[in-house]
């Protein structure tokens, strides 16, 4: 646990060195930076990239699926049937060609390298307050959970990075990137319609429709389940089909909604980027609270709620009154510190096993 706390502190500390990092500053404008600051920004970002890659890339026996992946690597090497997608299998094959078919540690390192790259690149390109976004990425557990569910969190990081493509209307690049990511984990395809839906400029008159739609998702859960299982029959009755309601995720999405509504006119209404993130959080709240009866809803919700690591800092920076801005920054920081402590306390459970942390680099 100490490793993870020190990792968070080191990365946030480095993040404080970054200034004016957003490539579009929330509205599509270019940002002017001095060469010295640009160098400092890149150095700090690389430092974070190095730390996070080292922690995840050199782990051993960390995560409840670590040895499952190791067995799957062996099956892939022997051209046996595995449940993973073709892109994942291809990357494994390529690394095995260079490192040897039974040398599984380099494979974990490569996937960690790719995942962390997209995490850090997304922060560097998209955040208006780099340190705050890094803090939220880590305290939400998004990075640390990548030590477990390898394929999902790689495409999760890609989806986070792809937000800027949607914002800047780079449609072909966005769709191509998500389709490529889907060869690692198929669930990421859902972000294509959801992200474009979130770009719609909804009005007050649409609120009753959203409420009715949410109610119907709950009332018609059996027909919805049947429809989903026609498309994905292997989920029905599986260990993922557990009717698990994520109260913590509902609470976080609801808290962000309340916070952003307070400053909606000031920071969101006329800000296209923040309004996009705001809509994504509403979508996450609907998924977490109304589709809990479906498998994989938490993962789908994460694709939507992850944008809060950009939305919250942007709204805080946009608060005009200094005292109010400082007050909410402190309250939100304390909220996520408490959540991080709670999150860390769960990491040694049998279902997760991200603790205790082991590292082959020091196990000599």
C-alpha positions, 0 to 999 in steps of 0.5 A, spaced: 500 500 500 505 504 501 508 503 494 501 506 491 501 512 496 508 514 494 506 513 487 500 517 487 504 523 491 510 523 486 506 523 480 501 529 483 508 532 485 511 532 478 504 534 475 504 540 479 510 542 474 506 542 468 503 549 466 498 550 460 498 543 458 492 543 454 492 543 447 485 546 446 485 549 453 477 547 453 475 551 447 479 548 441 484 554 441 492 553 441 496 554 447 502 558 447 508 556 451 515 558 452 520 553 450 523 552 457 516 551 460 515 546 454 521 542 456 519 542 463 512 540 461 515 534 457 520 532 463 514 532 468 510 528 464 515 523 462 517 522 469 510 520 471 510 515 465 516 512 467 513 511 474 507 508 472 510 504 467 515 501 472 510 500 477 505 496 473 510 493 468 515 490 473 509 487 477 509 480 478 503 475 481 499 482 482 492 482 480 487 476 481 488 474 473 495 475 473 496 467 472 490 467 468 493 471 463 500 467 463 496 461 462 493 464 456 499 467 453 502 460 453 495 457 449 496 463 444 503 461 443 501 454 442 495 456 437 490 454 442 483 457 443 483 463 448 477 468 449 481 474 448 480 478 441 485 478 435 489 484 436 491 482 443 493 475 441 497 478 435 501 483 440 502 477 445 505 473 439 509 479 437 512 479 443 513 472 444 517 472 437 522 477 440 522 475 448 521 467 447 514 464 448 514 462 455 517 469 457 511 472 460 514 478 464 515 482 457 508 481 455 505 484 461 511 490 461 509 492 453 501 492 455 503 496 461 507 501 457 501 502 452 496 503 457 500 508 461 502 512 454 495 513 453 493 515 460 499 520 460 498 522 453 490 524 455 492 528 461 497 532 457 493 533 451 486 534 454 487 537 461 486 544 463 489 542 470 494 537 469 496 536 476 488 535 478 487 530 473 493 526 475 490 526 482 483 524 480 486 519 475 490 516 481 485 517 487 479 514 482 483 507 482 483 507 474 490 507 474 491 502 479 486 497 477 489 497 470 494 492 474 489 487 474 484 487 468 489 488 463 485 488 456 480 492 459 484 498 462 488 498 456 482 500 451 479 504 457 486 508 456 485 509 449 477 511 450 480 516 455 485 519 449 480 519 444 475 524 447 479 529 444 478 526 437 471 527 438 471 534 441 475 536 435 471 533 430 476 528 428 471 523 426 475 518 422 481 518 427 476 517 432 472 511 429 479 508 427 482 508 433 476 505 437 475 500 432 483 498 433 482 498 440 476 493 440 481 488 437 483 488 444 477 488 448 470 489 444 466 493 449 470 499 447 465 499 441 460 502 445 463 509 446 462 510 439 455 512 439 455 514 447 460 519 445 457 522 439 450 522 443 454 526 449 455 531 444 448 533 443 446 540 446 440 538 450 435 543 453 431 543 459 425 540 455 429 534 454 430 533 462 423 529 462 425 525 456 431 523 460 427 521 466 422 517 463 427 513 459 431 512 465 425 509 469 423 505 463 430 502 463 429 499 470 421 497 469 423 493 462 429 490 465 427 483 463 426 485 456 432 489 456 436 483 459 433 478 453 435 483 448 442 484 450 443 476 451 441 475 444 447 479 442 451 476 447 449 470 450 455 467 453 454 473 459 447 470 461 448 466 467 456 467 467 460 470 473 459 477 471 451 476 471 451 478 478 446 483 479 451 487 482 449 495 484 455 499 484 453 504 490 459 507 490 459 509 483 452 512 483 454 516 489 460 519 485 457 520 479 451 524 483 456 528 487 459 530 480 452 532 477 450 536 484 457 540 484 457 541 476 450 544 476 452 549 482 456 552 477 453 550 470 451 557 468 458 559 469 462 554 467 458 549 463 453 552 459 457 556 454 463 551 454 462 546 449 468 541 452 465 542 459 458 540 456 460 534 453 464 532 459 457 534 463 453 529 459 458 524 459 457 524 467 449 524 466 450 518 462 454 514 467 449 516 472 444 513 468 448 506 467 450 505 474 443 506 477 438 504 471 442 498 468 445 495 474 442 488 472 446 487 466 453 484 466 459 489 464 455 495 466 460 498 471 465 498 465 461 501 460 459 506 466 467 507 467 468 509 459 463 515 461 465 517 468 472 517 466 471 524 463 470 527 470 478 527 471 477 533 466 471 536 467 472 537 475 478 541 474 476 545 469 470 547 473 474 549 479 478 553 475 472 556 472 469 559 478 470 566 478 470 567 486 477 565 489 474 563 496 469 559 493 474 556 488 479 554 494 473 552 498 471 547 493 478 545 491 479 543 498 472 539 499 473 535 492 480 533 494 478 531 501 472 527 498 477 523 493 482 522 498 477 519 503 475 515 497 482 513 495 483 510 502 477 506 501 479 503 495 486 501 497 483 498 503 479 493 498 485 491 494 487 485 498 480 482 497 480 475 493 476 478 487 482 483 486 488 482 489 492 488 487 495 488 494 500 485 496 504 489 491 510 485 488 515 487 483 520 482 480 525 488 479 527 488 487 526 480 488 533 479 486 
